[in-house]
Amino acid sequence: MRIGRWLITMGLLTIAVFWLLPTAAFLPLGGWVSVIGIVLATGDWLVLPAAILTAAGITIVVLGRASEAESRRRNLASIPQQIGRSPSRPRIS
């Protein structure tokens, strides 16, 4: 699940740094036309791989949590429900 969280973080960070931030920050500046063109041209192709990384990370985290829940359910199923005297022992009255 750590790998899944890492993939989610890296995917979202890549989208934010290389696509959202340049689009939001460089376009209003106006004077940096060449920098804006270079950043926007190189940032578009990173969106798909970053989105795939994020989706893979989400899948890994969801499957990991489901696996942990199933493992926990199996472990708890082996614990006896009622602890008490066994019915095979005779009682002395």
DSSP file (Angstrom, degrees, kcal/mol; ACC not computed):
  #  RESIDUE AA STRUCTURE BP1 BP2  ACC     N-H-->O    O-->H-N    N-H-->O    O-->H-N    TCO  KAPPA ALPHA  PHI   PSI    X-CA   Y-CA   Z-CA
    1    1 A M     >        0   0    0      0, 0.0     4,-2.6     0, 0.0     5,-0.2   0.000 360.0 360.0 360.0 -26.1    0.0    0.0    0.0
    2    2 A R  H  >  +     0   0    0      2,-0.2     4,-2.5     1,-0.2     5,-0.2   0.918 360.0  50.5 -62.5 -41.1    3.0    2.3    0.5
    3    3 A I  H  > S+     0   0    0      2,-0.2     4,-2.6     1,-0.2    -1,-0.2   0.908 109.7  51.0 -63.1 -40.6    3.8    1.9   -3.2
    4    4 A G  H  > S+     0   0    0      2,-0.2     4,-2.4     1,-0.2    -2,-0.2   0.926 111.3  46.5 -62.2 -45.5    0.2    2.8   -4.1
    5    5 A R  H  X S+     0   0    0     -4,-2.6     4,-2.4     1,-0.2    -1,-0.2   0.884 112.4  51.7 -64.3 -36.8    0.3    5.9   -1.9
    6    6 A W  H  X S+     0   0    0     -4,-2.5     4,-2.8     2,-0.2     5,-0.2   0.916 109.8  49.0 -64.9 -43.2    3.6    6.8   -3.5
    7    7 A L  H  X S+     0   0    0     -4,-2.6     4,-2.6     2,-0.2     5,-0.2   0.905 111.2  49.7 -63.7 -41.4    2.2    6.4   -7.0
    8    8 A I  H  X S+     0   0    0     -4,-2.4     4,-2.5     2,-0.2     5,-0.3   0.941 113.3  46.6 -61.2 -47.0   -0.8    8.5   -6.2
    9    9 A T  H  X S+     0   0    0     -4,-2.4     4,-2.6     1,-0.2     5,-0.2   0.931 114.5  45.9 -62.0 -47.0    1.4   11.3   -4.7
   10   10 A M  H  X S+     0   0    0     -4,-2.8     4,-2.4     2,-0.2    -1,-0.2   0.898 113.5  49.6 -66.5 -39.4    3.8   11.2   -7.6
   11   11 A G  H  X S+     0   0    0     -4,-2.6     4,-2.2    -5,-0.2    -2,-0.2   0.945 115.2  42.1 -64.0 -47.9    1.0   11.2  -10.2
   12   12 A L  H  X S+     0   0    0     -4,-2.5     4,-2.4    -5,-0.2    -2,-0.2   0.883 114.9  51.3 -67.3 -37.5   -0.9   14.1   -8.7
   13   13 A L  H  X S+     0   0    0     -4,-2.6     4,-3.0    -5,-0.3     5,-0.3   0.898 109.6  50.4 -65.7 -40.5    2.3   16.0   -8.0
   14   14 A T  H  X S+     0   0    0     -4,-2.4     4,-2.5    -5,-0.2     5,-0.3   0.926 111.7  47.4 -63.2 -44.7    3.5   15.6  -11.6
   15   15 A I  H  X>S+     0   0    0     -4,-2.2     5,-2.4     1,-0.2     4,-1.4   0.921 115.8  45.6 -62.1 -42.8    0.1   16.8  -12.9
   16   16 A A  I  <>S+     0   0    0     -4,-2.4     5,-3.0     3,-0.2    -2,-0.2   0.935 119.5  38.4 -66.9 -46.3    0.2   19.8  -10.6
   17   17 A V  I  <5S+     0   0    0     -4,-3.0    -2,-0.2     1,-0.2    -3,-0.2   0.902 126.1  32.4 -75.9 -41.3    3.8   20.8  -11.2
   18   18 A F  I  <5S+     0   0    0     -4,-2.5    -1,-0.2    -5,-0.3    -3,-0.2   0.547 134.7  15.8 -98.3  -6.6    4.1   20.2  -14.9
   19   19 A W  I  X5S+     0   0    0     -4,-1.4     4,-1.5    -5,-0.3    -3,-0.2   0.654 125.5  37.6-129.6 -54.3    0.5   21.0  -16.1
   20   20 A L  I  ><S+     0   0    0     -5,-2.4     4,-2.8     2,-0.2     5,-0.3   0.949 116.6  48.6 -70.6 -48.6   -1.7   22.9  -13.7
   21   21 A L  H  ><S+     0   0    0     -5,-3.0     4,-3.1    -6,-0.3     5,-0.4   0.932 114.2  44.3 -60.9 -49.2    0.9   25.3  -12.3
   22   22 A P  H  >>S+     0   0    0      0, 0.0     4,-1.9     0, 0.0     5,-0.7   0.909 115.1  49.6 -63.3 -38.2    2.4   26.4  -15.6
   23   23 A T  H  X5S+     0   0    0     -4,-1.5     4,-0.6     1,-0.2    -2,-0.2   0.926 119.6  36.6 -64.6 -42.8   -1.1   26.8  -17.1
   24   24 A A  H  <5S+     0   0    0     -4,-2.8    -1,-0.2    -5,-0.2    -3,-0.2   0.851 127.1  34.3 -78.7 -34.8   -2.3   28.9  -14.1
   25   25 A A  H  <5S+     0   0    0     -4,-3.1     4,-0.5    -5,-0.3    -2,-0.2   0.880 118.5  43.0 -92.2 -40.4    0.9   30.8  -13.4
   26   26 A F  H >X5S+     0   0    0     -4,-1.9     4,-0.9    -5,-0.4     3,-0.6   0.823 102.4  63.8 -82.4 -30.3    2.6   31.5  -16.7
   27   27 A L  T 3<<S+     0   0    0     -5,-0.7     3,-0.5    -4,-0.6    -1,-0.2   0.911 102.2  48.6 -63.8 -42.2   -0.3   32.5  -18.9
   28   28 A P  T 34 S+     0   0    0      0, 0.0    -1,-0.2     0, 0.0    -2,-0.2   0.730  98.9  70.7 -69.3 -17.9   -1.2   35.6  -16.9
   29   29 A L  T <4 S-     0   0    0     -3,-0.6     2,-1.9    -4,-0.5    -2,-0.2   0.885  71.9-177.0 -68.0 -37.9    2.5   36.8  -16.9
   30   30 A G     <  +     0   0    0     -4,-0.9     3,-0.3    -3,-0.5    -1,-0.2  -0.145  63.8  74.5  75.7 -45.4    2.4   37.6  -20.7
   31   31 A G  S    S+     0   0    0     -2,-1.9     2,-0.6     1,-0.2     3,-0.3   0.640  82.5  68.9 -77.6 -15.0    6.0   38.6  -21.0
   32   32 A W     >  +     0   0    0     -6,-0.3     4,-3.0     1,-0.2    -1,-0.2  -0.338  57.8 145.3-100.2  51.6    7.4   35.1  -20.8
   33   33 A V  H  > S+     0   0    0     -2,-0.6     4,-2.4    -3,-0.3    -1,-0.2   0.897  71.6  45.6 -60.7 -44.8    6.0   33.9  -24.2
   34   34 A S  H  > S+     0   0    0     -3,-0.3     4,-2.1     2,-0.2    -1,-0.2   0.906 115.6  46.7 -68.2 -39.8    8.9   31.6  -25.0
   35   35 A V  H  > S+     0   0    0      2,-0.2     4,-2.6     1,-0.2     5,-0.3   0.912 112.2  51.2 -66.2 -41.9    9.0   30.0  -21.6
   36   36 A I  H  X S+     0   0    0     -4,-3.0     4,-2.6     1,-0.2     5,-0.3   0.919 110.4  49.1 -60.9 -44.2    5.2   29.6  -21.6
   37   37 A G  H  X S+     0   0    0     -4,-2.4     4,-2.0    -5,-0.2    -1,-0.2   0.906 112.9  46.5 -63.0 -43.3    5.3   27.8  -24.9
   38   38 A I  H  X S+     0   0    0     -4,-2.1     4,-2.1     2,-0.2     5,-0.2   0.941 115.5  45.0 -65.7 -47.4    8.1   25.5  -23.9
   39   39 A V  H  X S+     0   0    0     -4,-2.6     4,-2.0     1,-0.2    -2,-0.2   0.924 115.7  45.8 -65.2 -44.8    6.5   24.5  -20.6
   40   40 A L  H  X S+     0   0    0     -4,-2.6     4,-1.0    -5,-0.3    -1,-0.2   0.855 112.5  51.5 -68.6 -33.2    3.0   24.1  -22.0
   41   41 A A  H  < S+     0   0    0     -4,-2.0     4,-0.4    -5,-0.3    -1,-0.2   0.877 116.8  39.0 -70.2 -36.8    4.3   22.0  -24.9
   42   42 A T  H  < S+     0   0    0     -4,-2.1     4,-0.3    -5,-0.2    -2,-0.2   0.738 111.0  58.9 -85.3 -22.4    6.3   19.7  -22.7
   43   43 A G  H >X S+     0   0    0     -4,-2.0     3,-0.7    -5,-0.2     4,-0.5   0.764  91.5  67.4 -79.8 -24.5    3.7   19.4  -19.9
   44   44 A D  H >X S+     0   0    0     -4,-1.0     3,-0.9     1,-0.2     4,-0.5   0.871  96.6  52.8 -66.4 -36.6    0.8   18.1  -22.0
   45   45 A W  H 34 S+     0   0    0     -4,-0.4    -1,-0.2     1,-0.2    -2,-0.2   0.681 102.3  61.4 -75.0 -14.8    2.4   14.7  -22.7
   46   46 A L  H <> S+     0   0    0     -3,-0.7     4,-2.1    -4,-0.3    -1,-0.2   0.657  86.2  75.7 -82.0 -15.5    3.0   14.1  -19.0
   47   47 A V  H <X S+     0   0    0     -3,-0.9     4,-2.5    -4,-0.5     5,-0.2   0.934  94.0  47.8 -64.7 -47.1   -0.7   14.3  -18.1
   48   48 A L  H  X S+     0   0    0     -4,-0.5     4,-2.4     2,-0.2     5,-0.2   0.944 114.2  44.2 -64.0 -49.8   -1.6   10.8  -19.4
   49   49 A P  H  > S+     0   0    0      0, 0.0     4,-2.5     0, 0.0    -1,-0.2   0.899 115.4  49.8 -61.9 -36.9    1.3    8.9  -17.7
   50   50 A A  H  X S+     0   0    0     -4,-2.1     4,-2.3     2,-0.2    -2,-0.2   0.892 110.5  49.3 -67.7 -38.1    0.7   10.8  -14.5
   51   51 A A  H  X S+     0   0    0     -4,-2.5     4,-2.5    -5,-0.2    -1,-0.2   0.885 111.1  50.3 -66.8 -37.6   -3.0   10.0  -14.6
   52   52 A I  H  X S+     0   0    0     -4,-2.4     4,-2.7     2,-0.2    -2,-0.2   0.913 109.9  50.6 -65.6 -42.4   -2.1    6.3  -15.2
   53   53 A L  H  X S+     0   0    0     -4,-2.5     4,-2.4     2,-0.2    -2,-0.2   0.924 111.7  48.3 -58.7 -44.6    0.3    6.4  -12.2
   54   54 A T  H  X S+     0   0    0     -4,-2.3     4,-2.4     2,-0.2    -2,-0.2   0.922 112.2  47.9 -63.6 -44.5   -2.4    7.9  -10.0
   55   55 A A  H  X S+     0   0    0     -4,-2.5     4,-2.3     2,-0.2    -1,-0.2   0.898 112.0  50.0 -64.6 -40.2   -5.0    5.3  -11.2
   56   56 A A  H  X S+     0   0    0     -4,-2.7     4,-2.5     2,-0.2    -1,-0.2   0.903 110.8  50.3 -64.2 -40.3   -2.5    2.4  -10.6
   57   57 A G  H  X S+     0   0    0     -4,-2.4     4,-2.4     2,-0.2    -2,-0.2   0.912 110.0  49.2 -63.6 -42.4   -1.8    3.8   -7.1
   58   58 A I  H  X S+     0   0    0     -4,-2.4     4,-2.6     2,-0.2    -2,-0.2   0.911 111.4  50.4 -62.6 -41.9   -5.5    4.0   -6.3
   59   59 A T  H  X S+     0   0    0     -4,-2.3     4,-2.6     1,-0.2     5,-0.2   0.918 110.7  48.8 -62.3 -44.0   -6.0    0.5   -7.5
   60   60 A I  H  X S+     0   0    0     -4,-2.5     4,-2.4     2,-0.2    -2,-0.2   0.916 112.5  47.7 -63.5 -43.5   -3.1   -0.8   -5.4
   61   61 A V  H  X S+     0   0    0     -4,-2.4     4,-2.4     2,-0.2    -2,-0.2   0.923 113.3  47.6 -64.1 -44.2   -4.3    1.0   -2.2
   62   62 A V  H  X S+     0   0    0     -4,-2.6     4,-2.2     1,-0.2    -2,-0.2   0.931 114.7  45.5 -64.1 -45.2   -7.9   -0.3   -2.7
   63   63 A L  H  X S+     0   0    0     -4,-2.6     4,-2.3     1,-0.2    -1,-0.2   0.878 112.2  52.5 -65.9 -37.0   -6.8   -3.9   -3.3
   64   64 A G  H  X S+     0   0    0     -4,-2.4     4,-2.3    -5,-0.2    -2,-0.2   0.908 110.2  47.1 -64.6 -42.1   -4.4   -3.7   -0.4
   65   65 A R  H  X S+     0   0    0     -4,-2.4     4,-2.3     2,-0.2    -2,-0.2   0.888 112.0  50.3 -67.4 -38.1   -7.1   -2.5    2.0
   66   66 A A  H  X S+     0   0    0     -4,-2.2     4,-2.3     2,-0.2    -2,-0.2   0.899 110.9  49.7 -65.5 -39.5   -9.5   -5.2    0.7
   67   67 A S  H  X S+     0   0    0     -4,-2.3     4,-2.4     2,-0.2    -2,-0.2   0.907 110.8  49.3 -65.4 -41.7   -6.7   -7.8    1.3
   68   68 A E  H  X S+     0   0    0     -4,-2.3     4,-2.6     2,-0.2    -2,-0.2   0.906 111.0  50.0 -63.3 -41.5   -6.1   -6.5    4.8
   69   69 A A  H  X S+     0   0    0     -4,-2.3     4,-2.3     2,-0.2    -2,-0.2   0.905 111.9  47.7 -64.4 -41.4   -9.8   -6.7    5.6
   70   70 A E  H  X S+     0   0    0     -4,-2.3     4,-2.3     2,-0.2    -2,-0.2   0.905 112.6  49.0 -66.2 -41.1  -10.1  -10.2    4.3
   71   71 A S  H  X S+     0   0    0     -4,-2.4     4,-2.3     2,-0.2    -2,-0.2   0.908 111.8  49.0 -63.9 -42.0   -7.0  -11.3    6.3
   72   72 A R  H  X S+     0   0    0     -4,-2.6     4,-2.3     2,-0.2    -2,-0.2   0.897 110.4  51.2 -64.0 -40.3   -8.5   -9.7    9.4
   73   73 A R  H  X S+     0   0    0     -4,-2.3     4,-1.5     1,-0.2    -2,-0.2   0.906 110.9  48.4 -63.8 -42.2  -11.8  -11.4    8.9
   74   74 A R  H  X S+     0   0    0     -4,-2.3     4,-0.8     2,-0.2    -2,-0.2   0.896 111.6  49.4 -65.7 -40.1  -10.1  -14.8    8.5
   75   75 A N  H >< S+     0   0    0     -4,-2.3     3,-0.6     1,-0.2     4,-0.3   0.902 112.4  47.1 -66.4 -40.2   -8.0  -14.3   11.6
   76   76 A L  H >< S+     0   0    0     -4,-2.3     3,-0.9     1,-0.2    -1,-0.2   0.764 102.8  64.5 -73.1 -24.1  -11.0  -13.2   13.7
   77   77 A A  H 3< S+     0   0    0     -4,-1.5    -1,-0.2     1,-0.2    -2,-0.2   0.762  97.0  57.0 -69.4 -23.8  -13.0  -16.2   12.4
   78   78 A S  T << S+     0   0    0     -4,-0.8    -1,-0.2    -3,-0.6    -2,-0.2   0.567  85.6  95.0 -85.4  -7.5  -10.7  -18.6   14.1
   79   79 A I  S <  S-     0   0    0     -3,-0.9    -3,-0.0    -4,-0.3    -4,-0.0  -0.700  87.2-110.5 -82.4 130.7  -11.2  -17.1   17.5
   80   80 A P        -     0   0    0      0, 0.0     3,-0.1     0, 0.0    -2,-0.1  -0.326  18.6-143.7 -62.5 143.2  -13.9  -19.0   19.5
   81   81 A Q  S    S+     0   0    0      1,-0.2     2,-0.5    -4,-0.1    -3,-0.0   0.893  83.2  33.1 -77.1 -40.9  -17.1  -17.0   19.9
   82   82 A Q        -     0   0    0      2,-0.0     2,-0.6     0, 0.0    -1,-0.2  -0.967  66.7-160.3-121.5 129.5  -18.0  -18.1   23.5
   83   83 A I        +     0   0    0     -2,-0.5     2,-0.3    -3,-0.1     3,-0.0  -0.928  43.7 102.6-106.9 124.6  -15.4  -19.0   26.1
   84   84 A G  S    S-     0   0    0     -2,-0.6     2,-0.2     0, 0.0    -2,-0.0  -0.907  71.0 -33.7-171.4-164.0  -16.8  -21.1   28.9
   85   85 A R        -     0   0    0     -2,-0.3     0, 0.0     1,-0.1     0, 0.0  -0.472  60.8-115.0 -74.2 144.3  -16.9  -24.6   30.3
   86   86 A S    >   -     0   0    0     -2,-0.2     3,-1.1     1,-0.1    -1,-0.1  -0.589  17.3-132.0 -77.3 143.2  -16.9  -27.4   27.9
   87   87 A P  T 3  S+     0   0    0      0, 0.0    -1,-0.1     0, 0.0    -2,-0.0   0.614  98.2  70.8 -72.5 -10.5  -20.1  -29.4   27.9
   88   88 A S  T 3  S+     0   0    0      2,-0.1    -3,-0.0     0, 0.0    -2,-0.0   0.690  78.1  89.3 -81.7 -17.2  -18.3  -32.8   28.1
   89   89 A R  S <  S-     0   0    0     -3,-1.1     2,-0.2     1,-0.1    -4,-0.0  -0.638  81.3-122.7 -81.4 133.9  -17.1  -32.3   31.7
   90   90 A P        -     0   0    0      0, 0.0     2,-0.3     0, 0.0    -2,-0.1  -0.485  22.3-126.7 -74.4 145.2  -19.4  -33.6   34.3
   91   91 A R        -     0   0    0     -2,-0.2     2,-0.6     2,-0.0     0, 0.0  -0.708  12.3-139.6 -91.1 141.7  -20.7  -31.2   36.9
   92   92 A I              0   0    0     -2,-0.3    -1,-0.0     1,-0.1     0, 0.0  -0.896 360.0 360.0-101.1 125.2  -20.3  -32.0   40.6
   93   93 A S              0   0    0     -2,-0.6    -1,-0.1     0, 0.0    -2,-0.0   0.423 360.0 360.0-116.7 360.0  -23.3  -30.9   42.6
